[in-house]
Amino acid sequence: MTTTKTTTTTTEMTTTKTTTTTTEMTTTKTTTATTTTEKMTASSSTTSAIRAATTKKTTTNMTTRKTTRKVTTTTATATLTTATCTRSCDSQQTCIQGYCLDIGHLLCALTWSPSIDAYLVVTTPTGKTIYDITSRDSSYFDGALFEGYGLNYKELDTVYWPIDGSLPPSGTYYVCSAIISSSSIISSKNPLTITSHIIRPSGVVLTMTRTFTFPTNKTFVCTKNSSYLIGSFVYP
């Protein structure tokens, strides 16, 4: 047996980071000055990221009350950065956590850490909710297919529209997580981190990440008001 390892690398990257935080704040006096410079370069043979950052920040007499809801969204015009699969992925696939995944017309992938019993839940613009249920009828999911990966399916979930199938409906999609069983190791010092990866055939990747402490969500409902909403995106 010959095993081939392939590494998907980012050769050019332009990244825009947006952080949205819902905060209730009472401030006595605040003075803040921030200057940040960031640069990334990469060679064609291997990914070599060089970051240079300079930040100055001054804060005076601040009293703050804030909620725990925070959504961080990063959009990058690149393929996923440096991921290794034990076999060679084809041109219509991407590698996430060691798995070659079909991108199709659109791929929504969900990863989380630590490993617990969690599920990807996606609501399409037509109002259909896609999750792990017993159905291989793609019309039930607006043409999409659901797949789970890993030991006891606790590593990675995907929803994707096969390239030989119908296009995804146009409009806004909502991405959530259902958490069936929590873990005693999850705490404020070791929170559950969930990341969704939205990947298009063009190579554009949208990642959305949220962290939770003491999570419990046993419902497969996903709307813009869901407590376990990871984020939303618009297709096409």
KOLLUMLUM-180491 format. One record per atom (N, C-alpha, C): residue in one letter; x, y, z. Coordinates in steps of 0.2 Angstrom, whole numbers, padded with zeros to 4 digits, always signed. Atoms other than C-alpha are relative to their C-alpha. Example, Ala and Ser with C-alpha at 12.3 -4.5 7.8 and 13.67 -1.06 7.14 Angstrom:
REM KOLLUMLUM-180491
A+0004-0006+0000
A+0062-0022+0039
A+0004+0006+0000
S-0004-0006-0001
S+0068-0005+0036
S-0004+0005+0003
END
This chain:
REM KOLLUMLUM-180491
M+0004-0006+0000
M+0000+0000+0000
M+0004+0006+0000
T-0003-0006+0000
T+0006+0017-0004
T-0005+0006+0002
T+0004-0006-0002
T-0001+0032+0005
T+0003+0006-0002
T-0002-0007+0003
T+0000+0049-0003
T-0004+0005+0005
K+0003-0005-0004
K-0002+0064+0008
K+0000+0006-0004
T+0000-0006+0004
T-0008+0080+0000
T-0001+0006+0005
T+0001-0006-0004
T-0007+0097+0007
T-0003+0006-0004
T+0003-0006+0004
T-0019+0111+0002
T+0002+0006+0004
T-0004-0006-0002
T-0010+0128+0004
T-0003+0006-0003
T+0002-0007+0002
T-0015+0146+0003
T+0006+0003-0004
T-0006-0003+0003
T-0004+0154-0010
T-0001+0008+0000
E+0002-0007+0000
E-0013+0171-0010
E-0005+0001+0005
M+0005-0001-0005
M-0023+0178+0004
M-0002+0008+0001
T+0002-0007-0002
T-0033+0194+0006
T-0006-0001+0005
T+0005+0001-0005
T-0043+0194+0022
T-0003+0006+0003
T+0004-0005-0004
T-0056+0205+0030
T-0003-0003+0006
K+0003+0003-0006
K-0061+0202+0048
K-0005+0005+0003
T+0005-0004-0003
T-0077+0208+0056
T-0002-0003+0006
T+0003+0002-0006
T-0082+0206+0074
T-0006+0003+0002
T+0006-0003-0003
T-0099+0209+0080
T-0002-0002+0007
T+0001+0002-0007
T-0102+0209+0098
T-0006+0004+0003
T+0005-0003-0003
T-0118+0212+0107
T+0002+0002+0007
T-0002-0002-0007
T-0114+0222+0123
T-0004+0006+0003
E+0003-0005-0004
E-0122+0232+0136
E+0006+0003+0004
M-0006-0003-0002
M-0109+0244+0142
M-0002+0007+0004
T+0000-0006-0004
T-0108+0257+0156
T+0007+0003+0001
T-0007-0003+0000
T-0092+0268+0154
T+0001+0006+0004
T-0002-0006-0003
T-0085+0281+0166
T+0004+0004-0004
K-0005-0003+0004
K-0071+0286+0155
K+0004-0005-0004
T-0004+0004+0004
T-0063+0278+0140
T+0004+0004-0005
T-0004-0003+0005
T-0048+0283+0130
T+0004-0006-0004
T-0003+0006+0003
T-0043+0270+0117
T+0003+0003-0007
A-0004-0002+0006
A-0030+0272+0103
A+0003-0007-0003
T-0002+0006+0002
T-0027+0257+0092
T+0003+0001-0007
T-0003+0000+0006
T-0015+0255+0077
T+0003-0007-0002
T-0002+0007+0002
T-0013+0238+0068
T+0002+0000-0007
T-0002+0002+0007
T-0003+0233+0053
T+0001-0007+0000
E-0001+0007+0001
E-0004+0216+0046
E+0002-0002-0007
K-0002+0002+0006
K+0004+0208+0032
K+0001-0008-0001
M-0001+0007+0001
M+0004+0190+0025
M+0003-0001-0007
T-0003+0002+0007
T+0015+0183+0011
T+0001-0008+0000
A+0000+0008+0001
A+0016+0165+0004
A+0004-0001-0006
S-0004+0003+0006
S+0028+0156-0008
S-0005-0005-0003
S+0004+0005+0004
S+0021+0145-0022
S+0001-0007+0002
S-0001+0006-0002
S+0029+0130-0015
S-0003-0002+0007
T+0002+0002-0007
T+0024+0130+0003
T-0003+0007+0003
T+0003-0006-0003
T+0013+0142+0014
T+0005+0002+0005
S-0004-0003-0005
S+0024+0153+0024
S-0003+0007+0002
A+0004-0006-0002
A+0014+0167+0033
A+0005+0004+0005
I-0004-0005-0004
I+0024+0182+0040
I-0005+0005+0002
R+0004-0005-0003
R+0014+0193+0051
R+0004+0005+0004
A-0003-0005-0004
A+0019+0210+0057
A-0005+0004+0003
A+0005-0003-0003
A+0008+0218+0069
A+0003+0005+0006
T-0002-0005-0005
T+0010+0234+0080
T-0007+0003+0003
T+0006-0002-0003
T-0004+0238+0092
T+0001+0004+0007
K-0001-0004-0006
K-0005+0252+0105
K-0007+0001+0003
K+0007-0001-0003
K-0020+0253+0117
K+0001+0003+0007
T+0001-0003-0007
T-0024+0264+0132
T-0007+0001+0002
T+0007+0000-0002
T-0039+0262+0142
T+0000+0003+0007
T+0000-0003-0006
T-0044+0273+0157
T-0007+0000+0003
N+0006+0000-0004
N-0057+0270+0171
N-0006-0002-0004
M+0006+0003+0004
M-0069+0258+0162
M-0004-0005+0005
T+0005+0005-0003
T-0084+0249+0170
T-0004-0003-0005
T+0004+0003+0006
T-0092+0237+0158
T-0004-0006+0003
R+0004+0005-0001
R-0107+0225+0159
R-0001-0003-0008
K+0001+0002+0007
K-0108+0214+0143
K-0003-0007+0000
T+0003+0006+0001
T-0117+0199+0137
T+0005-0005-0003
T-0005+0005+0002
T-0109+0182+0131
T-0001-0001-0008
R+0001+0002+0007
R-0115+0183+0113
R+0005+0004-0005
K-0005-0003+0004
K-0101+0186+0101
K+0001-0005-0007
V+0000+0004+0007
V-0100+0181+0082
V+0006+0003-0003
T-0006-0003+0004
T-0083+0183+0073
T+0000-0003-0007
T+0001+0002+0007
T-0084+0182+0054
T+0007+0002-0004
T-0006-0001+0004
T-0068+0180+0043
T-0002-0002-0007
T+0000+0001+0007
T-0069+0181+0024
T+0006+0000-0004
A-0007+0001+0003
A-0054+0175+0014
A-0001-0002-0008
T+0000+0003+0007
T-0052+0174-0005
T+0005-0004-0001
A-0005+0006+0000
A-0042+0158-0004
A-0003-0006+0001
T+0002+0006-0002
T-0044+0140-0002
T+0002-0001+0008
L-0002+0001-0007
L-0043+0133+0016
L+0007-0001+0001
T-0007-0001-0001
T-0026+0136+0023
T+0003-0007+0003
T-0004+0006-0002
T-0014+0121+0025
T-0004-0005+0004
A+0003+0006-0003
A-0024+0105+0028
A+0002-0006-0003
T-0003+0006+0003
T-0017+0088+0026
T-0005-0006+0000
C+0004+0006+0000
C-0027+0073+0020
C+0004-0006-0002
T-0005+0006+0001
T-0020+0055+0019
T-0001-0002-0007
R+0000+0002+0007
R-0026+0053+0001
R-0001+0007-0004
S+0000-0006+0005
S-0026+0065-0014
S-0007+0002-0001
C+0007-0003+0002
C-0042+0076-0015
C+0000+0002-0007
D+0000-0002+0007
D-0048+0079-0032
D-0002+0008-0001
S+0001-0008+0001
S-0051+0097-0040
S-0006+0002+0003
Q+0007-0002-0002
Q-0069+0097-0034
Q-0001-0001+0007
Q+0000+0001-0007
Q-0065+0094-0016
Q+0005+0004+0004
T-0005-0003-0005
T-0057+0102-0001
T+0001-0004+0006
C-0002+0004-0006
C-0048+0095+0014
C-0002+0004+0007
I+0001-0003-0006
I-0055+0099+0031
I+0001-0006+0006
Q-0001+0004-0005
Q-0049+0090+0047
Q+0002-0007-0003
G-0002+0006+0003
G-0041+0076+0036
G-0005-0004-0004
Y+0005+0003+0004
Y-0057+0073+0026
Y+0000+0003-0007
C+0002-0003+0007
C-0059+0076+0007
C-0007+0001-0001
L+0008-0001+0000
L-0076+0084+0006
L-0002+0003-0007
D+0003-0002+0006
D-0086+0087-0010
D-0002+0008+0001
I+0003-0007+0000
I-0089+0106-0013
I-0006+0001-0003
G+0006+0000+0004
G-0102+0104-0026
G-0001+0008-0002
H+0002-0007+0002
H-0112+0120-0030
H+0002+0005+0007
L-0001-0004-0006
L-0110+0125-0011
L+0001-0005+0005
L-0001+0004-0005
L-0103+0117+0004
L+0000+0004+0007
C+0000-0003-0007
C-0107+0121+0023
C+0002-0006+0004
A-0003+0004-0005
A-0096+0112+0035
A+0000+0002+0007
L-0001-0002-0007
L-0096+0112+0054
L+0005-0004+0004
T-0005+0003-0004
T-0082+0108+0065
T+0000+0003+0008
W+0001-0002-0007
W-0081+0109+0084
W+0005-0004+0005
S-0005+0003-0005
S-0069+0106+0099
S-0002+0003+0007
P-0002+0007+0000
P-0069+0097+0111
P-0005-0004-0003
S+0004+0005+0004
S-0077+0081+0103
S-0006-0001+0005
I+0006+0002-0003
I-0095+0080+0109
I-0006-0002-0005
D+0005+0002+0005
D-0112+0075+0101
D-0004+0006-0002
A+0003-0006+0003
A-0116+0090+0091
A-0002-0001-0007
Y+0003+0000+0007
Y-0125+0093+0074
Y+0000+0006-0003
L+0001-0006+0004
L-0125+0105+0060
L-0007+0001-0002
V+0007-0001+0002
V-0142+0113+0056
V+0000+0006-0004
V+0000-0006+0005
V-0145+0124+0041
V-0007+0001-0002
T+0007-0002+0003
T-0161+0133+0036
T+0001+0004-0006
T-0001-0003+0006
T-0162+0137+0018
T-0005+0006-0001
P+0005-0006+0002
P-0171+0153+0010
P-0007-0002-0001
T+0007+0002+0001
T-0186+0143+0007
T-0003-0002+0006
G+0003+0002-0006
G-0188+0139+0025
G+0001-0007+0002
K-0001+0007-0002
K-0183+0121+0025
K+0007-0001+0004
T-0006+0001-0005
T-0171+0115+0039
T+0003-0007-0001
I-0004+0005+0002
I-0157+0103+0035
I+0004-0003+0006
Y-0004+0003-0005
Y-0150+0091+0048
Y+0000-0007+0000
D-0001+0007+0001
D-0146+0073+0052
D-0007-0004+0002
I+0006+0004-0001
I-0162+0064+0049
I+0000-0005-0005
T+0000+0006+0004
T-0166+0048+0040
T-0004+0002-0007
S+0003-0002+0007
S-0169+0055+0022
S+0006+0000-0005
R-0005+0000+0005
R-0159+0052+0006
R-0003+0004-0006
D+0004-0004+0005
D-0172+0062-0004
D+0003+0007+0000
S-0003-0007+0000
S-0162+0078-0009
S-0005+0005-0001
S+0005-0005+0001
S-0178+0087-0014
S-0003+0002+0007
Y+0002-0002-0007
Y-0183+0086+0005
Y+0005+0006+0003
F-0005-0005-0003
F-0167+0097+0008
F+0001+0005-0005
D-0001-0005+0005
D-0169+0109-0007
D+0006-0002-0004
G-0005+0002+0005
G-0157+0098-0017
G+0007-0002+0004
A-0006+0001-0004
A-0144+0096-0003
A+0001-0007+0003
L-0001+0006-0004
L-0136+0081+0006
L+0003+0001+0006
F-0003-0001-0007
F-0131+0079+0024
F+0005-0006+0001
E-0005+0005-0001
E-0115+0069+0029
E+0003+0002+0007
G-0004-0001-0006
G-0107+0066+0046
G+0006-0004+0000
Y-0007+0003+0000
Y-0089+0061+0049
Y+0003-0001+0007
G-0003+0001-0006
G-0078+0054+0062
G-0003-0005+0005
L+0002+0005-0005
L-0079+0042+0077
L-0007+0002+0003
N+0007-0002-0002
N-0098+0042+0081
N-0002+0006-0002
Y+0002-0007+0004
Y-0100+0057+0069
Y+0001+0006+0005
K-0001-0005-0005
K-0092+0068+0083
K+0005+0005-0002
E-0006-0004+0002
E-0079+0077+0072
E-0002+0005-0005
L+0001-0004+0005
L-0087+0085+0057
L-0007-0001-0003
D+0006+0001+0004
D-0104+0088+0048
D+0000+0004-0006
T+0001-0004+0006
T-0108+0094+0031
T-0007+0000-0003
V+0006-0001+0005
V-0122+0100+0020
V+0002+0003-0006
Y-0003-0003+0006
Y-0118+0102+0002
Y-0005-0002-0006
W+0005+0001+0006
W-0127+0103-0015
W+0005-0003-0006
P-0004+0004+0005
P-0119+0090-0028
P+0000+0004-0006
I-0001-0003+0006
I-0112+0097-0043
I-0004-0002-0006
D+0005+0003+0005
D-0123+0086-0054
D-0007+0001+0002
G+0007-0001-0002
G-0139+0092-0045
G-0002+0007-0001
S+0003-0007+0000
S-0149+0108-0043
S+0004+0005+0003
L-0004-0005-0004
L-0142+0124-0038
L-0004+0002+0007
P+0003-0002-0006
P-0145+0130-0020
P-0005+0006-0001
P+0005-0006+0001
P-0160+0142-0018
P+0004+0006+0002
S-0003-0006-0001
S-0155+0160-0018
S-0003+0004+0006
G+0002-0004-0006
G-0156+0171-0002
G+0004-0002+0006
T-0004+0001-0006
T-0151+0170+0016
T+0000-0007+0003
Y-0001+0007-0003
Y-0145+0154+0024
Y+0002+0002+0008
Y-0002+0000-0007
Y-0144+0152+0043
Y+0003-0007+0002
V-0004+0006-0002
V-0131+0140+0051
V+0000+0000+0008
C+0000+0001-0008
C-0134+0133+0069
C+0003-0006+0002
S-0003+0007-0003
S-0128+0119+0080
S-0005-0002+0005
A+0004+0003-0005
A-0139+0107+0090
A+0005-0004+0004
I-0005+0003-0005
I-0129+0100+0105
I-0004-0005+0004
I+0004+0006-0003
I-0137+0083+0110
I+0003-0001+0007
S-0003+0002-0006
S-0124+0079+0124
S+0005+0005+0002
S-0005-0004-0002
S-0113+0091+0133
S+0006-0004+0003
S-0005+0004-0003
S-0097+0086+0142
S+0003+0004+0006
S-0002-0003-0007
S-0090+0089+0160
S+0006+0004-0001
I-0006-0004+0001
I-0074+0096+0152
I-0001+0007-0003
I+0002-0007+0002
I-0083+0111+0145
I-0001+0004+0005
S+0001-0005-0005
S-0082+0126+0156
S+0002+0007-0003
S-0002-0006+0002
S-0078+0144+0156
S+0007+0001-0002
K-0007+0000+0002
K-0060+0140+0155
K+0002-0005-0006
N-0001+0004+0006
N-0062+0127+0142
N-0007-0001-0004
P+0007+0000+0003
P-0077+0132+0131
P+0000-0004-0006
L+0002+0004+0007
L-0085+0123+0116
L+0001+0005-0005
T-0001-0004+0006
T-0079+0131+0100
T-0002-0003-0006
I+0003+0002+0006
I-0089+0129+0085
I+0001+0004-0006
T-0002-0003+0006
T-0084+0134+0067
T-0004-0002-0006
S+0003+0002+0006
S-0094+0134+0051
S+0005+0002-0006
H-0004-0002+0006
H-0085+0134+0034
H-0005+0000-0006
I+0004+0000+0006
I-0095+0140+0019
I+0005+0001-0006
I-0005+0001+0006
I-0085+0135+0003
I-0004+0000-0006
R+0003+0000+0007
R-0090+0139-0015
R+0006-0002-0005
P-0005+0002+0005
P-0082+0132-0031
P+0005+0005-0002
S-0005-0005+0002
S-0073+0148-0034
S+0006+0000+0005
G-0006+0000-0004
G-0062+0145-0019
G-0001+0005+0006
V+0001-0005-0005
V-0070+0159-0008
V-0002-0004+0006
V+0002+0003-0006
V-0071+0153+0010
V-0003+0005+0005
L+0003-0004-0006
L-0082+0161+0024
L+0000-0004+0006
T+0000+0004-0007
T-0078+0155+0042
T-0004+0004+0005
M+0003-0003-0006
M-0089+0159+0057
M+0001-0004+0006
T-0002+0003-0006
T-0084+0155+0074
T-0004+0003+0006
R+0002-0002-0006
R-0093+0155+0091
R+0002-0004+0006
T-0002+0004-0005
T-0089+0149+0108
T-0006+0000+0005
F+0006+0001-0005
F-0101+0142+0122
F+0003-0003+0006
T-0002+0003-0006
T-0099+0138+0140
T-0006-0003+0003
F+0005+0004-0003
F-0110+0125+0148
F-0006+0000-0005
P+0005-0001+0005
P-0120+0123+0131
P-0005-0006+0001
T+0006+0005+0000
T-0137+0114+0130
T-0005+0002-0005
N+0005-0001+0006
N-0147+0114+0114
N-0002-0006-0003
K+0002+0006+0002
K-0157+0099+0110
K-0005+0001-0006
T+0005-0001+0005
T-0168+0107+0096
T+0003+0001-0006
F-0002+0000+0007
F-0166+0106+0077
F-0003+0006-0003
V+0003-0006+0002
V-0172+0124+0075
V+0005+0005-0002
C-0005-0005+0002
C-0162+0137+0066
C-0003+0006-0004
T+0002-0006+0003
T-0167+0155+0063
T+0005+0006+0002
K-0005-0005-0001
K-0159+0172+0064
K+0000+0002+0008
N+0001-0002-0007
N-0165+0173+0083
N+0002-0006+0004
S-0002+0006-0004
S-0158+0156+0088
S+0005+0001+0004
S-0006-0002-0005
S-0147+0156+0103
S+0006-0004-0002
Y-0005+0004+0002
Y-0136+0143+0095
Y+0002+0002-0008
L-0002-0002+0007
L-0134+0153+0078
L+0007+0001+0000
I-0007-0001+0001
I-0117+0152+0072
I+0001+0006-0005
G+0000-0005+0004
G-0120+0164+0058
G-0004-0001-0006
S+0004+0000+0006
S-0128+0168+0041
S+0004+0002-0006
F-0004-0002+0006
F-0123+0170+0023
F-0006+0001-0005
V+0004-0001+0005
V-0131+0175+0007
V+0002-0004-0006
Y-0002+0003+0006
Y-0131+0164-0009
Y-0005+0002-0006
P-0007+0002+0002
P-0126+0166-0023
P+0005+0006+0002
END
